[in-house]
Amino acid sequence: MIIMLGIKALVPESTTFLKTEDIVDFGRLYRSKSQDLKIELENMRRVFARKPDASKPKTLLQLQQYISRVADAFYEMNRLIKIACTLPVSTCACERSFSTLRIVKNYMRTTMVQNRLQSLMILGVHSSRSRKLDLHNIVEKFDTLYPESQIQLH
């Protein structure tokens, strides 16, 4: 329950946005410094009070992108927002990730480097988005980047 309340308090359009108790309790789970967190929350409230509504972040991801630009000033908040963005929303998300990993590893038989495995995992987990990619454009970019390649994709 603490996790859900903490994440809700980090969502800009939530009714409990920047609620100190919920965020501090959430932060304790991840060993955040409570005193620093309270100061950062107060400063963040001031920053958002001065911003026009049109330029305020609306989602958790937009908030993370905004805070990452000033991460030194909001270290604890930046950390907690990153955690909130990466926590799976349901167990289905975790199961889908592990299922995709099992399929990819089985297919590639672990003969690849970690970086390539991560790239394939992203494509597998986000398959609905990866199906929308323009493959012709990707092949063109590959040809321009590697003109001496022995692989002919056309």
Summary of the structure (lengths in Angstrom):
residues: 154
radius of gyration: 20.6
end to end distance: 53.6
largest distance: 59.6
contacts: 372
relative contact order: 0.08
helix: 68%
strand: 0%
